[in-house]
């Protein structure tokens, strides 16, 4: 046995060795940049209180994030796949930690930016003011890491952060949970030279006009349906979506009542949204089952991803966001509805190929043919979302 002073010195030396091999990303000592000299900052609407090498964060909305980058372009962390993301914190653990993947060009001017990320639930990995997350638990391309996002609070209680780093090991006895399946998050089509329209919540009064335009333009699209109105006979949506299916379009999930999924208070509330939507789709659409889901408002976090995998019975459900937003929610009912066309063209010019839109407004419906024709002019082939994701279960092109 080593004498006490030698044992203490050895422990200190080991701690120093680990610290020397750690990649310290952020100690929150500078509001302008992190310890690597790269950008860090928050979405507008969050409350940030900067202290002495710490940052207190509170968020009123589960859409918001604080970001700290490991590169201005792409960082290769493949050699760190056996390491751990370590976060020192105090306060609430009701948030998500995401590791972001840049696009293939490592260019923020190209859509989508970021290309994707994987999300882990802070509370599952937290103990005694430390969070240790295996880098291997983040299912992204580790050759193109952009940064870490602390995000999707489902409480207004604050969290104070003092360090974000990558370390080679965890303290003895620190519990690491199993990786929960969290699906794949998409903002763009995978199939080369493809383009897809993902169409959300519609007004049945416009449904026949929309389907007629789509039929005349000879394309197939994907409709994401909310379960509660599907069950309401007065909406006629079950007939609408059955007709869409009969014409070869894809119909997929969009929650039961259209909440921000990660903002819901607990697993039970999240499960209700999935299970009721899945049941409504099966009841009303001849037993249809699908693992494709578009989050209302694009709202994403670790809990909603994990529970989607559980509800759909697959380890890899497809969470479909977008790289083209026509911004109908912003412009359709205002004095300049033509800005929907401008938004569509703007995002196409950035390389976007996966659309979010709604057939809720007369102006939007009046532009659908133009949207389709602009997309055709890119030379890309328009298809269903499952087809553009190269899903082997999708109908052949």
LOTI-381682 format. One line per field, with one value per residue (C-alpha): x, y, z; residue in one letter; residue number from 1. Coordinates in Angstrom, 2 decimals. Layout:
// residues N
east	c(X,...)
north	c(Y,...)
up	c(Z,...)
code	c(a,...)
pos	c(NUM,...)
This chain:
// residues 397
east	c(0.00,1.22,1.80,-1.04,0.81,1.90,-1.64,-2.98,-0.33,-1.14,-4.84,-4.02,-1.68,-4.34,-6.85,-4.39,-3.73,-7.42,-7.83,-4.89,-6.53,-9.97,-11.27,-12.70,-15.43,-16.97,-16.42,-18.77,-16.10,-16.76,-20.20,-18.83,-17.13,-16.36,-13.02,-12.23,-12.73,-15.90,-19.37,-21.79,-25.16,-28.87,-32.10,-33.90,-36.38,-34.14,-32.93,-29.15,-27.46,-23.69,-21.70,-18.11,-17.35,-20.95,-24.16,-27.69,-30.21,-33.99,-36.34,-40.05,-40.36,-39.25,-38.24,-35.27,-31.61,-28.23,-25.48,-21.73,-19.73,-16.70,-15.91,-16.87,-17.23,-16.82,-14.90,-13.95,-14.71,-14.51,-11.50,-13.58,-16.35,-15.19,-15.15,-17.86,-19.54,-19.28,-21.46,-21.17,-24.44,-26.75,-30.50,-33.03,-32.28,-35.51,-33.76,-32.15,-28.52,-27.92,-24.79,-25.16,-24.00,-23.06,-24.14,-21.93,-20.42,-19.67,-21.21,-23.77,-25.10,-26.37,-29.61,-30.08,-27.89,-27.27,-28.09,-29.29,-28.53,-29.22,-30.70,-30.26,-32.33,-30.24,-32.06,-31.20,-27.45,-27.28,-26.04,-24.72,-24.36,-22.55,-23.79,-21.72,-22.98,-21.09,-20.24,-21.25,-24.83,-25.21,-26.11,-24.69,-21.79,-18.91,-16.73,-18.95,-19.65,-20.69,-21.41,-23.47,-26.98,-28.53,-32.18,-35.85,-36.49,-39.89,-39.79,-39.15,-36.86,-33.28,-30.17,-26.70,-23.80,-20.12,-18.38,-18.91,-16.07,-15.19,-13.34,-11.85,-13.53,-16.07,-15.53,-15.62,-19.17,-20.85,-23.94,-24.31,-27.79,-28.42,-28.97,-32.70,-33.71,-34.30,-35.08,-33.62,-34.25,-34.42,-34.46,-33.69,-34.24,-31.57,-32.17,-29.99,-31.86,-35.14,-37.67,-40.65,-43.68,-44.69,-48.13,-49.55,-52.91,-55.43,-58.90,-61.20,-62.86,-59.67,-58.91,-60.49,-58.83,-55.44,-55.79,-56.91,-53.86,-51.53,-53.20,-52.91,-49.24,-48.74,-46.78,-47.02,-46.75,-46.94,-49.71,-49.17,-52.44,-53.54,-55.56,-58.32,-59.90,-59.49,-61.92,-64.38,-67.02,-67.86,-64.42,-64.76,-60.99,-61.18,-62.74,-60.21,-57.19,-58.60,-58.96,-55.39,-54.20,-56.17,-54.35,-50.96,-50.00,-48.39,-50.22,-48.19,-48.46,-48.62,-49.75,-53.29,-53.93,-50.92,-48.93,-45.23,-44.30,-41.12,-42.87,-45.34,-44.82,-44.16,-43.98,-47.68,-48.70,-46.29,-47.49,-51.10,-50.37,-48.64,-50.92,-54.14,-52.82,-51.65,-55.02,-56.99,-55.00,-55.50,-59.24,-60.02,-57.58,-58.14,-55.53,-52.72,-49.53,-46.59,-43.43,-43.14,-43.87,-43.72,-43.45,-45.91,-43.98,-40.87,-40.47,-37.96,-36.21,-34.95,-38.16,-40.44,-37.94,-37.63,-41.38,-41.99,-39.76,-41.68,-45.10,-44.35,-42.56,-39.45,-35.97,-35.65,-38.81,-38.42,-38.87,-39.51,-38.77,-37.92,-35.40,-38.01,-40.55,-43.00,-43.86,-47.59,-48.11,-46.43,-47.62,-50.76,-53.33,-51.41,-51.19,-48.25,-49.15,-46.80,-43.95,-44.78,-43.41,-40.33,-39.70,-40.07,-37.59,-35.17,-34.93,-34.69,-31.78,-30.02,-30.39,-33.52,-35.55,-38.07,-41.10,-43.38,-46.67,-50.35,-53.54,-55.23,-55.39,-56.84,-53.65,-51.48,-53.76,-53.70,-49.88,-49.60,-49.31,-46.54,-44.71,-44.80,-43.66,-40.76,-39.73,-39.94,-37.73,-34.89,-34.69,-35.26,-37.82,-40.81,-41.91,-43.33,-41.25,-40.73,-39.50,-37.10,-35.75,-35.00,-37.25,-37.24,-40.90,-41.97,-43.69,-41.27,-40.82)
north	c(0.00,3.48,5.97,8.47,11.40,9.32,8.01,11.56,12.69,9.81,10.64,14.27,13.22,11.00,13.83,16.18,13.57,13.23,17.00,17.27,14.88,16.48,18.72,21.68,23.20,25.80,27.16,30.09,32.63,34.80,35.65,36.16,32.80,29.47,28.06,26.83,30.33,29.39,30.87,30.14,31.73,31.24,31.52,34.80,34.47,32.60,34.29,34.11,35.26,35.21,34.77,34.00,31.06,29.94,30.56,30.35,29.49,29.58,29.03,29.74,27.54,24.01,25.26,27.22,26.17,27.33,26.33,25.95,24.99,22.73,24.05,26.82,24.14,20.39,18.67,14.99,13.32,9.71,9.10,10.34,7.79,5.96,9.20,11.06,14.44,15.84,18.70,20.29,21.86,22.70,23.13,21.54,18.52,18.89,19.52,17.77,17.58,17.29,16.71,18.43,17.18,19.66,19.24,17.44,20.70,21.97,25.22,27.14,28.87,25.54,23.94,22.15,23.70,21.77,18.62,16.68,15.82,13.18,14.02,12.54,13.20,15.08,13.60,10.02,10.74,13.14,12.52,14.90,17.90,15.94,14.62,12.01,10.97,8.47,10.07,6.72,7.30,10.16,8.52,11.04,11.19,11.94,13.23,16.30,17.46,21.10,21.53,20.85,22.18,22.45,22.64,21.79,22.68,21.46,23.67,27.33,26.36,27.46,25.38,26.72,25.40,25.66,23.32,21.41,19.11,15.76,13.42,9.94,8.28,8.66,8.51,5.03,3.96,6.67,5.04,5.21,4.22,2.22,4.19,4.53,4.31,7.84,7.47,9.55,13.26,14.45,17.92,16.82,13.94,11.23,10.06,11.96,14.46,14.04,16.52,15.99,17.97,17.29,18.82,19.35,20.14,21.14,22.61,19.99,22.72,22.97,19.24,18.48,21.49,20.48,16.90,18.02,20.28,17.51,15.05,17.41,18.02,14.23,14.08,12.15,13.84,13.07,14.30,14.46,14.10,15.15,12.37,14.22,15.92,12.69,11.09,13.99,13.10,16.76,17.40,14.70,14.24,10.45,10.45,13.00,11.00,7.69,9.30,10.57,7.06,5.63,8.05,6.79,9.49,8.79,9.60,9.84,10.92,14.46,13.95,13.78,17.41,19.26,20.31,21.02,17.45,18.06,20.76,18.25,17.62,13.88,10.58,9.94,13.10,12.36,8.76,9.92,12.08,9.23,6.38,8.22,9.45,5.95,4.52,7.18,6.60,2.84,3.18,5.72,4.68,0.95,-0.22,2.02,1.82,4.15,5.14,8.50,11.47,15.22,17.07,19.95,23.22,21.12,20.79,18.07,16.70,13.49,12.43,12.79,10.84,8.01,7.72,7.79,4.74,3.01,3.94,2.87,-0.30,0.45,1.52,3.89,5.91,8.78,12.27,14.52,18.22,20.37,22.43,24.47,26.54,28.55,30.47,30.27,30.75,34.16,35.49,33.65,35.86,39.13,41.88,40.24,36.56,36.41,36.25,32.55,32.16,34.18,31.99,28.85,30.11,31.32,27.89,26.08,28.37,27.21,23.58,22.66,19.72,18.83,21.11,22.08,23.71,23.62,23.83,26.02,29.28,30.30,32.13,29.08,26.83,29.33,29.04,25.24,24.81,27.44,25.72,22.46,24.06,25.84,22.50,20.79,23.51,22.43,19.18,17.11,14.30,14.99,12.04,10.94,11.45,7.71,7.43,10.36,8.67,5.54,3.50,-0.09,-0.36,2.61,2.09,1.91,5.13)
up	c(0.00,-0.84,1.97,2.32,0.81,-2.20,-2.76,-2.63,-5.08,-7.43,-7.40,-8.15,-10.95,-12.51,-12.29,-13.96,-16.67,-17.40,-17.43,-19.81,-22.26,-21.96,-24.72,-22.82,-24.96,-22.68,-19.17,-19.80,-18.92,-21.97,-23.32,-26.85,-27.44,-25.82,-24.67,-28.18,-29.55,-31.39,-31.17,-28.40,-27.87,-27.40,-29.31,-28.76,-25.92,-23.47,-20.28,-19.81,-16.60,-16.99,-13.78,-12.82,-15.13,-15.14,-17.04,-15.68,-18.39,-18.21,-21.11,-21.51,-24.61,-25.48,-28.94,-27.60,-27.40,-26.17,-28.60,-28.14,-31.22,-31.50,-34.96,-37.34,-40.01,-39.31,-36.53,-36.76,-33.43,-34.60,-32.36,-29.41,-29.92,-26.79,-24.78,-22.89,-23.10,-19.58,-18.40,-14.95,-13.89,-11.02,-11.02,-13.33,-15.51,-17.50,-20.79,-23.77,-24.88,-28.62,-30.68,-34.04,-37.42,-40.15,-43.76,-46.26,-47.51,-43.98,-45.15,-43.10,-46.24,-47.58,-46.38,-44.16,-41.48,-39.31,-41.26,-38.25,-34.63,-32.02,-28.64,-25.16,-22.06,-19.49,-16.49,-17.49,-17.44,-14.48,-10.95,-8.29,-10.62,-13.34,-16.66,-18.52,-21.94,-24.10,-27.43,-28.93,-27.77,-30.28,-33.59,-36.04,-38.51,-36.14,-39.00,-39.29,-35.74,-35.43,-31.75,-28.65,-28.05,-24.58,-25.47,-25.17,-21.54,-20.39,-17.32,-16.62,-13.73,-14.44,-15.01,-14.29,-16.38,-15.45,-17.91,-21.15,-22.19,-23.74,-21.37,-21.87,-18.86,-16.07,-12.29,-10.80,-10.09,-12.13,-13.68,-17.45,-18.71,-21.86,-25.02,-25.69,-29.38,-30.63,-34.33,-37.13,-37.58,-41.19,-42.70,-46.25,-48.64,-48.79,-52.36,-54.85,-57.03,-55.14,-53.80,-51.48,-50.39,-46.79,-46.29,-42.79,-41.22,-43.85,-44.08,-45.66,-47.71,-49.80,-50.00,-53.37,-55.00,-53.58,-54.78,-58.22,-58.63,-57.46,-59.82,-62.78,-61.99,-61.81,-58.57,-55.31,-51.90,-48.17,-45.88,-42.12,-40.22,-36.74,-35.10,-33.23,-36.28,-38.23,-35.76,-36.01,-38.65,-39.20,-40.72,-43.42,-43.09,-42.91,-46.38,-47.59,-46.44,-47.65,-51.07,-50.87,-50.06,-52.98,-55.30,-54.14,-51.66,-48.31,-45.07,-41.85,-38.22,-36.83,-33.16,-31.78,-30.73,-32.25,-29.14,-28.88,-28.05,-26.06,-24.04,-22.60,-18.88,-18.78,-20.66,-20.07,-21.92,-24.77,-25.03,-25.21,-28.26,-30.09,-29.09,-29.89,-33.23,-34.15,-33.12,-35.00,-38.20,-37.94,-37.21,-39.89,-42.62,-42.96,-40.48,-41.75,-39.67,-40.17,-38.31,-40.11,-37.86,-38.33,-35.01,-34.67,-35.04,-35.72,-31.95,-31.04,-27.98,-26.41,-24.65,-27.67,-29.78,-27.28,-26.80,-30.56,-30.92,-28.15,-29.55,-33.12,-32.07,-34.09,-33.01,-35.94,-36.62,-39.09,-37.65,-40.62,-40.36,-43.38,-45.33,-47.23,-45.28,-47.35,-44.16,-44.83,-41.08,-41.43,-44.78,-45.94,-44.24,-44.41,-47.02,-48.85,-49.34,-52.34,-49.85,-49.56,-53.08,-52.16,-49.10,-51.20,-53.80,-51.11,-49.50,-52.84,-53.70,-50.53,-51.61,-49.66,-50.97,-48.23,-47.80,-44.95,-45.89,-45.00,-47.02,-44.43,-46.36,-49.76,-50.75,-50.05,-52.06,-54.92,-55.06,-54.89,-58.65,-58.74,-55.87,-57.81,-61.04,-59.31,-57.79,-61.18,-62.67,-60.36,-62.35,-59.23,-59.17,-56.91,-54.79,-51.45,-48.31,-47.78,-51.36,-50.98,-47.84,-49.88,-47.62,-48.95,-47.91,-50.04,-53.41,-56.35,-58.31)
code	c(x,x,x,x,x,x,x,x,x,x,x,x,x,x,x,x,x,x,x,x,x,x,x,x,x,x,x,x,x,x,x,x,x,x,x,x,x,x,x,x,x,x,x,x,x,x,x,x,x,x,x,x,x,x,x,x,x,x,x,x,x,x,x,x,x,x,x,x,x,x,x,x,x,x,x,x,x,x,x,x,x,x,x,x,x,x,x,x,x,x,x,x,x,x,x,x,x,x,x,x,x,x,x,x,x,x,x,x,x,x,x,x,x,x,x,x,x,x,x,x,x,x,x,x,x,x,x,x,x,x,x,x,x,x,x,x,x,x,x,x,x,x,x,x,x,x,x,x,x,x,x,x,x,x,x,x,x,x,x,x,x,x,x,x,x,x,x,x,x,x,x,x,x,x,x,x,x,x,x,x,x,x,x,x,x,x,x,x,x,x,x,x,x,x,x,x,x,x,x,x,x,x,x,x,x,x,x,x,x,x,x,x,x,x,x,x,x,x,x,x,x,x,x,x,x,x,x,x,x,x,x,x,x,x,x,x,x,x,x,x,x,x,x,x,x,x,x,x,x,x,x,x,x,x,x,x,x,x,x,x,x,x,x,x,x,x,x,x,x,x,x,x,x,x,x,x,x,x,x,x,x,x,x,x,x,x,x,x,x,x,x,x,x,x,x,x,x,x,x,x,x,x,x,x,x,x,x,x,x,x,x,x,x,x,x,x,x,x,x,x,x,x,x,x,x,x,x,x,x,x,x,x,x,x,x,x,x,x,x,x,x,x,x,x,x,x,x,x,x,x,x,x,x,x,x,x,x,x,x,x,x,x,x,x,x,x,x,x,x,x,x,x,x,x,x,x,x,x,x,x,x,x,x,x,x,x,x,x,x,x,x,x,x,x,x,x,x)
pos	c(1,2,3,4,5,6,7,8,9,10,11,12,13,14,15,16,17,18,19,20,21,22,23,24,25,26,27,28,29,30,31,32,33,34,35,36,37,38,39,40,41,42,43,44,45,46,47,48,49,50,51,52,53,54,55,56,57,58,59,60,61,62,63,64,65,66,67,68,69,70,71,72,73,74,75,76,77,78,79,80,81,82,83,84,85,86,87,88,89,90,91,92,93,94,95,96,97,98,99,100,101,102,103,104,105,106,107,108,109,110,111,112,113,114,115,116,117,118,119,120,121,122,123,124,125,126,127,128,129,130,131,132,133,134,135,136,137,138,139,140,141,142,143,144,145,146,147,148,149,150,151,152,153,154,155,156,157,158,159,160,161,162,163,164,165,166,167,168,169,170,171,172,173,174,175,176,177,178,179,180,181,182,183,184,185,186,187,188,189,190,191,192,193,194,195,196,197,198,199,200,201,202,203,204,205,206,207,208,209,210,211,212,213,214,215,216,217,218,219,220,221,222,223,224,225,226,227,228,229,230,231,232,233,234,235,236,237,238,239,240,241,242,243,244,245,246,247,248,249,250,251,252,253,254,255,256,257,258,259,260,261,262,263,264,265,266,267,268,269,270,271,272,273,274,275,276,277,278,279,280,281,282,283,284,285,286,287,288,289,290,291,292,293,294,295,296,297,298,299,300,301,302,303,304,305,306,307,308,309,310,311,312,313,314,315,316,317,318,319,320,321,322,323,324,325,326,327,328,329,330,331,332,333,334,335,336,337,338,339,340,341,342,343,344,345,346,347,348,349,350,351,352,353,354,355,356,357,358,359,360,361,362,363,364,365,366,367,368,369,370,371,372,373,374,375,376,377,378,379,380,381,382,383,384,385,386,387,388,389,390,391,392,393,394,395,396,397)
